[in-house]
Amino acid sequence: MALAFRAYAQFAGAPLKLRKISNPWRSPSGSLPALRTNQKETLSRPSDIIIHLRKQKYNADYDLSAKEGADSLAFISLLEEKLTPALIYAFWIEPKNYVDVTRRWYAEHLPFPLNFFLPGRMQRQQLEKLRLLRGDESLEAGEELEKEMYRDAAECMNLLSQRLGSHKFFFGDSPSSLDAYVFGHLAPILKSKLPNAKLQQHLKSLDNLTNFCTNILLLYFPRDGRESQKTTSQPEGADFDHVPNKRRKQFLSALVALGAMLSYALLTGMVSIQHVQHEALEEPPDLQHIGPHEEEGDG
């Protein structure tokens, strides 16, 4: 949830040096988002990152009352229980969304040959995460599961809409950690062009939540908003085989199979290389992704 921690940092005025990357193995923790602190510590969980920023006196919840703080924790828990599973399903499990959007995005942005097999591995990890969240080890994708999760997500969005009402933010005139978490969950739904857009359709029916996301984008992420407009102006039917990556694949066509097989063997430990640093051969930590847009930050 890079968006959640980025939004919180913006709300709290924390000075971060952002580095946009699409390959999680380039992160110091092997997962995204990641925050490398001045003490050379690396944090990856958004909650840990927010706690660290608070310890550094960057606290977006400073003015909340005790009741507002309790309400904030309750709604954040509701988001994790009801909306996070639906996000994972929408981006990583739903077949058409995964093939046409998520896998395609990583195929364009990951280096060769990782783009051949890493998206599939990340999808399997997201399915395992979904099983943990749902408490069902035998959980499999299907129409009934989709209906149940999308129903829970819609109920969650309805409650958020009722709580927000006509206000700009959830607690007064200044954004808090709850605003950051809600924005981090809803903005990907609002801005992504998914073939199965049931979550987006419901979100767009809630005008105050839609305006909430749009206002935060304009106020706190103006550059990202302009980049988003440039991206959406490109032909929707563009295929990643028609970008510069195509020339590279043509040039290396004779080596694709060998390179992919060798890289996979090295990364999974089937083949090892002697006389190098041990760390270079270790399996990277579990990848934690919700959507295809994650970032690494220094702070």
For each residue, the residues with C-beta under 8 A, 3 or more apart:
1: 4 5 33 46 181 184 185 290
2: 5 6 32 33 46 184 293 294 295
3: 6 7 183 184 187 188 293
4: 1 7 8 46 180 181 183 184 185
5: 1 2 8 9 33 35 46 49 50 180 184 297
6: 2 3 9 10 16 18 33 221 295 297
7: 3 4 10 11 175 179 180 183 184 216 220
8: 4 5 11 12 14 46 49 50 53 60 177 180
9: 5 6 12 14 16 53 58 297 299
10: 6 7 13 14 220 221
11: 7 8 60 174 175 176 177 179 180 220
12: 8 9 53 58 59 60
13: 10 58
14: 8 9 10 53 56 58 299
15: 299
16: 6 9 35 297 298 299
17: 297 298 299
18: 6 295 296 297 298
19: 295 296 297 298
20: 295 296
21: 24 26 27 32 294 295 296
22: 106 109 110 292 294
23: 26 109 110 111 114
24: 21 27 30 31 32 284 287 289 294
25: 30 114 284
26: 21 23 296
27: 21 24 30 31 32 34 44 296
28: 34 36 42 296
29: 34 42 43 44 285
30: 24 25 27 284 285 286 287
31: 24 27 34 44 285 286 287 288 289
32: 2 21 24 27 44 287 288 289 294 295 296
33: 1 2 5 6 44 46 49 294 295 296 297
34: 27 28 29 31 42 43 44 296 297
35: 5 16 42 43 44 49 52 296 297 298 299
36: 28 40 41 42 296 297 298 299
37: 40 41 42 43 52 299
38: 299
39:
40: 36 37
41: 36 37
42: 28 29 34 35 36 37
43: 29 34 35 37 48 49 52
44: 27 29 31 32 33 34 35 48 49 288
45: 48 49 288
46: 1 2 4 5 8 33 49 50 184
47: 50 51
48: 43 44 45 51 52
49: 5 8 33 35 43 44 45 46 52 53
50: 5 8 46 47 53 54 177 180
51: 47 48 54 55
52: 35 37 43 48 49 55 56 299
53: 8 9 12 14 49 50 56 58 59 299
54: 50 51 57 58 59 61
55: 51 52
56: 14 52 53 299
57: 54
58: 9 12 13 14 53 54
59: 12 53 54 62
60: 8 11 12 174 175 176 177 179 180
61: 54 64 69 72 176 177
62: 59
63: 172 174
64: 61 68 69 72 171 176
65: 68 69
66: 69 70
67: 70 71
68: 64 65 71 72 171 176
69: 61 64 65 66 72 73
70: 66 67 73 74
71: 67 68 74 75 163 171 178
72: 61 64 68 69 75 76 170 171 176 177 178
73: 69 70 76 77
74: 70 71 77 78
75: 71 72 78 79 159 160 163 170 178 181 182
76: 72 73 79 80 177 178 181
77: 73 74 80 81
78: 74 75 81 82 83 156 159
79: 75 76 82 83 84 156 181 182 185
80: 76 77 83 84 133
81: 77 78 84 85 133 152
82: 78 79 85 86 152 153 155 156
83: 78 79 80 86 87 152 153 156 157 185
84: 79 80 81 87 88 133 185 290
85: 81 82 88 89 130 133 134 149 152 153
86: 82 83 89 90 149 150 152 153 199
87: 83 84 90 91 153 185 188 189 199 290 291
88: 84 85 91 92 93 126 129 130 133 290
89: 85 86 92 93 94 130 141 145 146 149 150
90: 86 87 93 94 97 189 194 196 199
91: 87 88 94 97 98 101 102 188 192 194 290 291 292
92: 88 89 98 102 122 123 126 127 130 289
93: 88 89 90 98 123 126 127 130 141
94: 89 90 91 97 98 141 146 194 196
95: 98 99 141
96: 99 100 195 196
97: 90 91 94 100 101 102 194 195 196
98: 91 92 93 94 95 101 102 103 123
99: 95 96 102 103 104
100: 96 97 104 195
101: 91 97 98 104 105 192 193 194 195 292
102: 91 92 97 98 99 105 106 119 123 291 292
103: 98 99 106 107 119 120 123
104: 99 100 101 107 108 240
105: 101 102 108 109 292
106: 22 102 103 109 110 115 118 119 122 292
107: 103 104 110 115 119 240
108: 104 105 115 240 243 245
109: 22 23 105 106 115
110: 22 23 106 107 114 115 118 119
111: 23 114 115
112: 115 116 245 248 249 252 259
113: 116 117 256 259 260 263
114: 23 25 110 111 117 118 263
115: 106 107 108 109 110 111 112 118 119
116: 112 113 256 260
117: 113 114 120 121 260 264
118: 106 110 114 115 121 122
119: 102 103 106 107 110 115 122 123
120: 103 117 123 124
121: 117 118 124 125 287
122: 92 106 118 119 125 126 287 289
123: 92 93 98 102 103 119 120 126 127
124: 120 121 127 128
125: 121 122 128 129 286 287
126: 88 92 93 122 123 129 130 289
127: 92 93 123 124 130 131 139 141
128: 124 125 131 132
129: 88 125 126 132 133 288
130: 85 88 89 92 93 126 127 133 134 139
131: 127 128 134 135 136 137 138 139
132: 128 129 135
133: 80 81 84 85 88 129 130
134: 85 130 131 139
135: 131 132
136: 131 139
137: 131
138: 131
139: 127 130 131 134 136 145
140: 145
141: 89 93 94 95 127 145 146
142: 145 146
143: 146 147
144: 147 148
145: 89 139 140 141 142 148 149
146: 89 94 141 142 143 149 150
147: 143 144 150 151
148: 144 145 151 152
149: 85 86 89 145 146 152 153
150: 86 89 146 147 153 154 198 199 202
151: 147 148 154 155
152: 81 82 83 85 86 148 149 155 156
153: 82 83 85 86 87 149 150 156 157 199 202
154: 150 151 157 158 199 202
155: 82 151 152 158 159
156: 78 79 82 83 152 153 159 160
157: 83 153 154 160 161 186 202 203 206 209
158: 154 155 161 162 206
159: 75 78 155 156 162 163
160: 75 156 157 163 164 182 209
161: 157 158 164 206 208 209
162: 158 159 165
163: 71 75 159 160 170
164: 160 161 167 169 170 208 209 212
165: 162 208
166: 208
167: 164 170 172
168: 173 212 215
169: 164 172 173 174 175 176 179 212
170: 72 75 163 164 167 176 178 179 182
171: 64 68 71 72 174 176 178 179
172: 63 167 169
173: 168 169
174: 11 60 63 169 171
175: 7 11 60 169 179 180 216
176: 11 60 61 64 68 72 169 170 171 179 180
177: 8 11 50 60 61 72 76 180 181
178: 71 72 75 76 170 171 181 182
179: 7 11 60 169 170 171 175 176 182 183 212 216
180: 4 5 7 8 11 50 60 175 176 177 183 184
181: 1 4 75 76 79 177 178 184 185
182: 75 79 160 170 178 179 185 186 209 212
183: 3 4 7 179 180 186 187 212 213 216
184: 1 2 3 4 5 7 46 180 181 187
185: 1 4 79 83 84 87 181 182 188 189
186: 157 182 183 189 190 203 209 212 213
187: 3 183 184 190 191 213 216 217
188: 3 87 91 185 191 192 290 291 293
189: 87 90 185 186 192 199 200 203
190: 186 187 200 203 204 210 213 214
191: 187 188 228
192: 91 101 188 189 200 291
193: 101 197 232 236
194: 90 91 94 97 101 197 199 200
195: 96 97 100 101
196: 90 94 96 97
197: 193 194 200 201
198: 150 201 202
199: 86 87 90 150 153 154 189 194 202 203
200: 189 190 192 194 197 203 204
201: 197 198 204 205
202: 150 153 154 157 198 199 205 206
203: 157 186 189 190 199 200 206 209 210
204: 190 200 201 210
205: 201 202
206: 157 158 161 202 203 209 210
207: 210 211
208: 161 164 165 166 211 212
209: 157 160 161 164 182 186 203 206 212 213
210: 190 203 204 206 207 213 214
211: 207 208 214 215
212: 164 168 169 179 182 183 186 208 209 215 216
213: 183 186 187 190 209 210 216 217
214: 190 210 211 217 218
215: 168 211 212 218 219
216: 7 175 179 183 187 212 213 219 220 221
217: 187 213 214 220 221 222 224 225 228
218: 214 215 221 222 225
219: 215 216 222
220: 7 10 11 216 217
221: 6 10 216 217 218 224 225
222: 217 218 219 225 226
223: 226 227
224: 217 221 227 228
225: 217 218 221 222 228 229
226: 222 223 229 230
227: 223 224 230 231
228: 191 217 224 225 231 232
229: 225 226 232 233
230: 226 227 233 234
231: 227 228 234
232: 193 228 229
233: 229 230
234: 230 231 238
235: 238
236: 193
237:
238: 234 235 242 243
239: 242
240: 104 107 108 243 245
241: 245 246 249
242: 238 239 246
243: 108 238 240 246
244: 247 248
245: 108 112 240 241 248 249
246: 241 242 243 249 250
247: 244 250 251
248: 112 244 245 251 252
249: 112 241 245 246 252 253 256
250: 246 247 253
251: 247 248
252: 112 248 249 255 256 259
253: 249 250 256
254:
255: 252 258 259
256: 113 116 249 252 253 259 260
257: 260 261
258: 255 261 262
259: 112 113 252 255 256 262 263
260: 113 116 117 256 257 263 264
261: 257 258 264 265
262: 258 259 265 266 271
263: 113 114 259 260 266 267
264: 117 260 261 267 268 270
265: 261 262 268 270 271
266: 262 263 270 271 272 273 281
267: 263 264 283
268: 264 265 283
269: 272 281 283
270: 264 265 266
271: 262 265 266
272: 266 269 281
273: 266 276 281
274:
275:
276: 273 280 281
277: 280
278: 281 282
279: 282
280: 276 277
281: 266 269 272 273 276 278
282: 278 279
283: 267 268 269
284: 24 25 30 287
285: 29 30 31
286: 30 31 125
287: 24 30 31 32 121 122 125 284
288: 31 32 44 45 129
289: 24 31 32 92 122 126 292 294
290: 1 84 87 88 91 188
291: 87 91 102 188 192 294
292: 22 91 101 102 105 106 289
293: 2 3 188
294: 2 21 22 24 32 33 289 291
295: 2 6 18 19 20 21 32 33
296: 18 19 20 21 26 27 28 32 33 34 35 36
297: 5 6 9 16 17 18 19 33 34 35 36
298: 16 17 18 19 35 36
299: 9 14 15 16 17 35 36 37 38 52 53 56
